[in-house]
Amino acid sequence: MKFIIDEFCVSSGHKVSGSKSNIFLSRKIPTRDAFRICNKLGYQLTDNLGKYLGVPLLHSRVNKSTYAYIEEKVKQKLSGWNARNFSLAGRITLAKAVLSSIPLYTMQTSQLPASLCSKLEKITRDFIWNSTVDQHRTSLVSWKEMCRPQQFFGCGLKKLSSQNQALLMKIGFALISRPDQLWVQVLRAKYKWSPEGRVPPNVRNCSHLWRSLTKLWKDIKLGVKWEVGDGSSIKFWQDHWVGDLGPLKNLSLSEIPSVELARPIKNYVDNNGEWNWRLFEHLLPTNIVLQIAGIKPPCNDDDNAVCYWYHNPIGNFTTSSAYELIEGDEWEKERCTKEEQEVNPLLSNLIV
């Protein structure tokens, strides 16, 4: 390590300040060896490397104090405004600005504790309804209603936990769709994960980010659709590759054997390069079989399979579409009910 740093200094003309440099070592290293390494390098031993690019470097289990600085920032920002000087619409607009800016940067790479998300939402809710420690005011509209989009009779606020998930899903989708990027190759190699969209291994001693991605993988896969390519890496029954149907195993007329679930698409093509209908037509409804008939069977001359984000018309991942994927079902369930009922009069003037 010292040799590499010295080589960098020689080639770049820079110098490393030992007094300003810290080194973090595993707890398994004996104290005597740790101090010997620090003396050799000329750096200071530390048990916390602090923040990098504004995000805490995690050395232990995440708890409520890890991201406590976000709560303090939100409190300071909202406390600088006198809620009584603003209308309800004005307070909602300011709340949107705070919730969409202060926690957003950290949420792109870290999963915030659920307790912190709840605290931030409570702080925002109190500001909207002008509730203070000295004078508590009741929230006249539920937070759930206010977090629905305006077209669903809400105010367009975001649930922080769902927004956090949508931002992390962007990393998960990149792990599948961008195999040429160095950070993707590092993560795949570190956790020995194949990129064909299967569930990443839930390794015991893994990073906080990787653990968060494994929990979200079910939602990530809902948005991934594959182009067949040469048919070698895409699973016929497990992956989404036919229209808007999702995995074919969910539409099968009978249970699919585990052996068949593991087979790629190319195994369902005969020697003449045509679909081998006898292998699957009796397991699927006729309309689905007809959709498969409209897809060109894979061949060895085709390129490798590529994926795109199904919930965006041009195939690119967007956090807004991921957020809608997480929360959209709930919105649709309540749309009919809301259309039959009178919209809450407190919100009716805020819906544009």
N, C-alpha and C positions, 0 to 999 in steps of 0.2 A: 504493500500500500504506500509506504513512504517513497519507494522507488518511483512509482507512478506519479505521485504528487510532485516529486523533484523534477521528473522529466517534463511535466506540464509547465512548471515554473521556468525551466530553461527555455522551452520552445515558445512560451507566450510572453516572457518578460515580467510576469507577475510574481508576487511573493505572498506566501501564506503567513498570516500573523498567528503565531502559536497562542498568544494570550486571548485572542478572539475566537479561537477554534475549540470546539468541544468534541468529545468522542463518547459514544454510548456503547457499552459492552453488555453482553448477555449476563444474566444473573448467575449463570452456571460457572462463569469464570471466577476462580478464587481471587480474593481481594489483592493478595500479593502480586499475582500475575497481572491483574488489571492495572495496578500502579506502575509496574515495570513497563507495560506496553505504552502507557501514557508518557512516561519519562522518555522512552525511546522516540516517540513521535513528537514530543514537545507540546502535546495538547492537554486540555483540562478534562478530567473525568466528570461526567454528568449522568444523572439518572432520568433526565428529561431534555430532549432536544428542542422542545418548544414548538413553534409553528414554522411551517414552510409554505411560502406563498399564501400566507394568511389562514392556513388550515393546520390544526394541531397534528403533530406526528404521534401516532398511537403506540404506546409501549406496554399497555396493560388493558384490561377489560374496560369497555366504555361504560361510564356511569353518568349520572345527572350533572356532575361537576365538570365533565370533560368539555362540554359545550356551553357552560354557564355564561360565557362572555356574550353569546348571542342574545340570551335573555336580557342581559344588562344593556346591550345596544338598543334593543327594541324599547325597553323601558325609558331609556334616555331620550330616544327619538320622540316617542309619544308624549312624554312628560313635558317636552318643550312646546307643545301646542295646548292651548286652553280649549278643551272640548266644548265649553259653553259658547264659544264664539263662532262655532260652525253649525250649520244645519246637519240633519241626519245624512243627507246625500253627501255633504262635504266630508263628514267624518268617515263615511264608507270609502270615499275616494282616497283619503289619506291613509286609511288602514290598508287598502289594496297596495298602495305605493310602498308601505313599510314591509308588509308580509312578502311582497314580490321582489324585494331588494336585499334586505339585511340577511335573512337565512339562506337565500338562494345560492350564493356562492359556495357555502360549505356543503349544502345538500347535493351538489353535483358529484361529489366524490365520497360522501359519508352518509350513513344512515343515522339520523338523529334519534335519540331515545323517544319513545312514545310519550313519556311523562313531560319531556321538554316541549314537544309539539303541542300537547294539551295546555301547558302553561302559556306558551306564546299566543295560542288562540284565545285563552281566557283574558290575557292582557288586552288583546285587540278588541275582544267583545266588550270588555268594560269601557274601553275608549269610545266605541261606537255608541253605546247606550249611556255615556256620560256617568258611569258608575265609579265611585271612589271608595277608599277605605272608610272615610268619614260618612259618606252618604251612598249607600248601596241602592242601585236601581235595577229593577227586574228587566231582563231581556225579553222584549215583547214579541220577538220572532226568533225561532230556534236557529242555532248555528247551522244545522243541516240544511234548512231552507235557504239561508243566506249564501251558502256555498254552492248552490246550484247556479248554472249559467242563466243569463237574463232570458233566453228563449225558453227556459224551463221554469220561469217565474221566480228566479232567484236574483241575487245581487252580483254574482260573478266572483265572489271571494273563493279562495282555494283552501281545501283541506291540506294542511301541511304534510301530514303523513303520506297522503296520496301523491302530492306534488313531489315529495322526496323520492317515492318509489318510481315515479315517471322519469325523474332525472337519472336515477341509477339504472333504469331499464335502457337508457341510451348507451351506457357502458356495456351492458350485457349484449345488446344488439351488435355493437362494434366488435365484440369478441367473436361473433359469428361471421360478420360481413366484411371485416377488414383484416384478413390474414397477413397482409404485407406489412402492417405496422409493427414496429419493434416491441412496443409495450404489450401488444396482443400476443406476439410470439413468446415473450417472456412469461406471461401468465399461463398460457397453454402448456408451456414446457414445465413450469414450476409445479402445476397441479395435475400434469399428465392427462390433459383433457383433449378429446378429439372434437373438431369444430362442426360436426354435422348436425348441431342443434339438440343433441341429447343432453340430459340433465348433467351439469358439472358435478364432479365428486365432492361430497361434503366432507372435506378433510378436517380432522380434529384440530390440528395446530395450523390453522390458516389465518389469513388476515381478516380484519373486520369487513373490508370491502368484499372479499370473496364469499364470506359467510352471508352477507346481505344479498349478493347476487343469486346464490343457491336458493334462498327463500323466495326470490322474485321470479325464478325461471319459468314457472308455470304461466305467469302473465306475459313474460317475454315471448314464449313460444306461440302464444295466441296471435301475436302480430307478425310472425315470420312466415313468409311464403317463399317456396323454392321454385326456380325454373329447373326443369328436369336435367338438362345437360347430358352427360354420358350415362346417367342413371346409376353410378357406382356408389355414391355417398348418401343418397336420399332414400330413406325407408319408405316402401310402398304404403304401409298401413299407418305408420306413426307420424309422418310429416305432412304438412299442409302443402299440396302441390296441384290440387284439382279445384279450379274455380274458387268459390267462396265457401267450400264445404268443410274446411278444416281437416284434421286427420281422419282418414277413411275408416279407421278402427271404430270410431264413434258411431258410424252409420252402418256397420256390418249387420247382416241379418242373423248371424250366429257368432259365437265366440271364436276369435282368431287364435290359433295355437301360438305359443311363444316362439316357436321356431320360425313361423311365418312372419311374425312381427319384426324379427331381426333382419329379414331379407331386403336387399335394396331393390329399386325399381327395375334394374336391368335383368333381374332374375325372372321377371314376368314378361319377358320378350322371347319369342321363339327363334329358331335358327334362321328364319327368313327375315328377321328384323321387324316382325309384326307382333302386336299384343297377343299373348298366350291366354286367350279368353277363358279356357277351361280351368285356369288356376284361380280366377276370382269372380267371374260373372255370376256364379251361383251364390256368392256371399254378399252381393250388393244389389240394391234396388235398380230397376231398369233405367231410370232417368240418370243415375250416377254412372252406370256403365256407358250410356250414350255420351256423357261428358268426357269420359276417358277416351272414347273412340275419336273425339275431336282433337286429341293431343298427340303430337308426333311421338312415336316410340323412341326411346334413347338408342344411340349407337356409339360405338367406340370412337368415332371420328368427331363427335361433338365435344365442346368445351366442358370443363368441370362445372358442376352445379353452382349457381349463384342464388343469393337470397335477396329479398327486398322487404320493406316494411309495408305490410298489406293494408294498413289503415290510413295510408297517405296516397293520393291519386298518382303521384310521380314516384312512389316507392321509397322516398327518403324518410328517415326517422324524424319525428317531431315530438317534443315533450307534450304538446297540447293533445296530440292524438293518443299518446300513451296515457295521459291523465283521463281522457275520455274513455279509453278502454277499461280503466280501473273503475271509474265512477259511472260510466254511461248506462249500464244496466239498471242501476238504481234510479237514474233520471227517467228512463223510459217507463219503468214500472209506475212511476208517480205522475207521468204526464197526463194520462187519461183521467186520473182522479182529480188533478188540478184543473183540467179543462172543464170538468163538470161542476167544480166548486168555484165560488167567488175568490179571486186572488186577494191575498192579505192586503187590506187598504194601506197599511204602513209601507208596503213595498211597491204598490201599484204605480206610484208617482216616480219611482226610481227606475222602473223598467223602461228602457228606451226602445 
